Amino acid sequence: MGTLWYCLVAAMLAMYVLLDGFDLGAGLLHLGLARSDAERRTILATIGSVWDGNEVWLIAAGGTLYFAFPALYASSFSGFYLPLMIVLWLLILRGIAIEFRGHVAGPVWGPLWDAAFSLSSGLLAIVFGAALGNVVRGVPLDANGLFFEPLWTDFRLGPQTGVLDWYTILVGLAAYFALAQHGALWVALKTEGVIVRRARRCASASWWAVVLLTALVTLVSFRVQPQIAANFAAHPWGWIFPALAALGLAGVRIWFAAEPANVAEKRAFLSSCAFLAGLLSSAAFGIYPLVLPSRTSAAYSLTIANTLAGAHGLKVGLAWWIFGMALVAAYSTFVYRQQAGKVKAANAHSAGP
């Protein structure tokens, strides 16, 4: 039961990254891809009806984590209090930037919120990547399963770590470029004309950074977290997850150069989804059965076994979880089907924020 809930939480977080990842990527590229207000409205229109719905997956993942692993929820939400507040404020800033930019006509108001939208999107990508780096690296847990991390200490991988060190910053940069690529592929899929050409160039340039940083993070992670090497050595079938990531990354390059363009853009975007899913699955597989490793002592690590809720509650909750997530999946499918196809510049101008 514990492994099942571990996989469910990991899958929900992966869905959040796949869906909200492309609108974070579109946001951080917002100013770079658009040269006019009409073009900025077009890019916003590609995510305008789905960005808030995508964040439901993050909320649902947090609720599932609270239900299935309450001890992990209590420890991580208190220890990561500072970065969680940063995430909250960035999400708020990003949301109000989308809504506020079109409320007042003027030379300052719109550009101000456009800058806020791009900045908050980029910082969220880095912060989420650093958060993943913290989970893989481990935190300074004590014997009671509690910890607190400042924003940084000495940027080294010692027993008393900060949220930011050289490793988590490296993972944050990898996340930034991976989501930039993901967002550029989405914009290319959903727009026409000159924006598509810019998005394709951006995706092509980002691809090389993603390859380099992914390889570097992978090599370093095997040294930073010994559990990863142990799991892959004990269960060779787990290499299917890195293989999926590698095939997805290769697929982005292959399909993006193919014709016809509309088919190639869709397959390139789906390849990016496969890359991100493989990468996150590799991380989840690598640290299993740990849910939050300890840097101070391996005995203090939080695992599935010592953080799991009661068996009866988990069995009853599973039925409700299936029902609830089926509704979320059905609604998401409906919205995306309604928004299928290219965004027209005229429609974006009339319906844009």
N, C-alpha and C positions, 0 to 999 in steps of 0.2 A: 504493500500500500504506500509506503514511504517513497519508493522509487517511482511509482506511478505519479504521485503528486509532485515530485521533483521534476519529472518530465513535463507535466502539465504547466507548471510555473515557467520552466525554461521555454516551452513552446509559445506561451503567451507573450513573454518578453521578446522572443524572436519575431512574432507577428507584429508587435509594436515597432520594432526596429525596421522591419520590411515596409510597413505602411507609413508610419510617421517619419521614417528615415528619408523617404523621397521628398516629403514636403519640407523637412529640415534642410535637405540638400538644395531644393529649389529656393528656399529662403536665403541661405548663405551665399548663393550665386545670384540673388535677385538684382543687385546693383550692377554686377559685372556683365550679365547677359542682356539687360535692358538698357536702351539708350534714350528712351522717351517715356512719358507718362503712359501713353497707350501701350507700349511694350511691357511696362511694369504691370499694368492692369491685366494684360494677357497672361503673364506668368502667374500672377495671383489667382486668376480664374482657373488655372489648371489644378489648384489645390483648394479653391475657395469653398467648395461644398463638402470636402472630405477631411480637412485638416483637424477639425475638432472631434469628428467621429473617430479618427485614427487614435487619438489620445485615450479613448475609452479602453483600449487594450492595455495601456499602462495602468490605469485605475483598476481594471479588473485583475491584472497581475498582482498589484499591491494587495487587493482584497483577498485574493487566493493565497498569497504568501502569509497574510495575517491569519487566515483560517487554518491552513495546513501546517505551517511552521511558526507558531506564535513566539517561541523563544528566539528564533532568528529575527523575526520582525522587531521584537522589543530591543534586542541587542543592536541591530544594524540601524534602526531609526533613531536610537539615542546616540550611538557612536558617530553616525554620519549626519548629525544634526545640521552642521554648517553647510556641507554641500547640498543637502536636501533643501535647505532654505534658498540656496543659490538657484537650484533647479526650479523651485516654485516661482521665484521672482522672474526668472528668465521666461518661463512658460506664460506668466501673466503679461510680461512686457511684449512678448511675441503676439499673444492673442489681441491685446488692445491695439498694437501697431497695425494689424490687419484691419481691424474694425474702424480705427480712428482716422486713417490716412485720407479717406475720401469725404470726411465730414465738413471740412473747411477748405475753401479754395484760396490758395495763396502760394507765394514763392518759397516759404519756409516750412509751412505745416506738413505738406506732403513729403518733401525730401527728408524732414526730420524723422517721420515715422517709417519711411523706407529704410533709412539708416538703422533705426532701432530694430526693425524686423530682421535685417541681414545680420546685425551684430548679435542679437539674441539667438538666432538660429545657429550661427557659427559657434558661439560659446556653448550652447546646449550640446552640439555634436562633440565638442572636446570634453565637456564635463561628463557626458554619458560614457565616452570612451575611457576616461580616467576612472570612473566608477567600476567599469568592468576590470580595469587593471588592478584596482584595490581588491576586488573579490578574488582574482587569480593569485595575486601576490600574497594576500593575507594582511591581517590587521593586528594591533597589539592587544589581543584578548587577555584578560586576567582569569584567575581560577573560577570566578563567578560567571564567566561568559560575557563580561562587559568590557567596553573600551571607549576611548574618545580620541579622535584624531584632529589635531590642528590642521590648518590648510596646508602648511608645510613645516618641516623641521630643518634638516640639513641636506635634503634631496638625495639621501643615501638609503640603501636597503638594509637598515639595521633593525633591531627589535622594536624601537620606538619610531614608527613611521608617521609621516603626514599624508594627507590626502594626495598631495602632489609630490612626486619625486621623479627621478629621471625615467624610471620605468613607466609610471602611470602617465606622465606627459607624452612619452613615446606612443603609448596605446591611444591616448587622446588625439594625437596628430594622425595616427592611422585611421581612427574613426572619422576625423574631419574629412580626409581625402576620400575615404570609402563612401561617405554620405554625399560628398560633393559629386562624385561620379554617379551615384545612384540618382541624385536629384537632376543632374544634367541629362541623364538618359530618360528620365520621366518628362522633363521639359521638351526634349527632342521628340518624344512619343506623342505629346499632346498639343504641340504648336506647329506653326507653318512658317515658311519664308526665312527671313534673315535670323530670327531667333533660333530656328533649328540649326542653322549652320554654326552659330556661335556655341550652341549647346553641344554639338558634335565635337567641335574643337576642344571645348572644355573637358568633355568626357575622355577624349583621346589623351589629353595632357595629364588628367588625373589618373588615368590607368597606370601610367608608369610609376607615379608616386605610390599608388596602392600596392603594386607588385613589390616595390622595394620595401615599403614599411611593413607589409604583411609578412614577408620573408624574415625581416629583422625581428619583428615582434614574436614570431613563432620560435625562432632560434633562442631568443632571450628568455621566453616564457618557460622553456624546458629547463633552463638553469635556475630561474627564479622560483619555480614551484615544482619540487621533485615529484609530487603526486601525478603530474601530467605524464612524465616519462614512465612511471610505474604502471599507470593505467593502460597506456598504449602497448607496453611490453606484455602485460598480463592478458590483454584482450585485443589481439591484432585486428579483429573485425572493426574496431573503432576507427581505423584509418579511413573508413568510408566517409567520415565527416570531413577530414581535411581534403580528401579526394573530391568531394562535392564542391568545396570552396575553390579548389584549383581548376576544376572543370568549368565552374561558373565564371571565374575570372578569365579563363581562356575564351569562353563563349562570348563574353562582352566584346573582346577584340575581334573575334571571327565574324560574329553576326553584324557588328556595327559597320563593317566594311562591305557587307553583302547587299544585294539588290533582290527584289524591289525594296525601296527604303522603308515603306510603312511596315512591311513584314519584318525587316531586319531590326528596326527600332523596337518593336514589341519583343522580339526574341532576345535582343541585347538587354533590355530592361529585366526580363525574366531571368536571364543569366546572372545579372547583378543580384537579384533576389536569391538565387541559388548560392551565390558566393557568400552573401551575408548570413544565410541560414546555415551553410556549412561551417562558417567561421564561429558562429555562436554555439552551434552544436558541438564543435570541437572543444570549446572552452568548458561547456557543461559536462561533457564526457571526461575531460581531462582532470577536473577537480573532484568528481564523484568519488566517494560518498560525502565529501566535505561540502558544506554549504557556505562556510566562512572560515578559511584557514587562519591559524594563529601564527604570528611572527615571534611570539615570546616563548611558547612551548607547544609542541605538537599535541600534547595531552589536553590543552585548553581549546583546541579547535572545535568549532560547531559543526556537527554532522547531521545527516538525516535522522539518525537514531536518537540523538539527544535534544533535538528541536521539534520533533514531530508531535502533532496533537493526538488526542485519543482515537483509538481505532474505530469505535462506534460512530463518533461524530464524523469522521472522515468518510465512512461508508454512506451515511445518510446524506452528507454534504455532496457526495459525488453525483447523486441523482439531480440535485438542484443545480450543481455546476454545469452539468450537461445541458439541462434545460435553458439556463441563463445564457450560456455561451452559444447555444444554437440560435437564440434570438439575435445576439450580437452579430454572429456570422451571417445570418439571413439578412439583417438590416444592411450590413456592410456590402454584401453582394448586390442588393437592390440599388443602393446608392451608386456603386461603381458601374453597374450596368446602365443606369440612367445617364451617367456622365461619360459614356463610351464615345470614342472618336476624338477628333481634333477640336481644339478651342478656336473659335473664329474671333478675329480681332474686333469685329463690330459688336458681337455679343459680349465680349469681355469688357468693352467700353461702357456698354449700357448696363451690365449687371455687376461690374467690378466693385470692390469696396471703395 
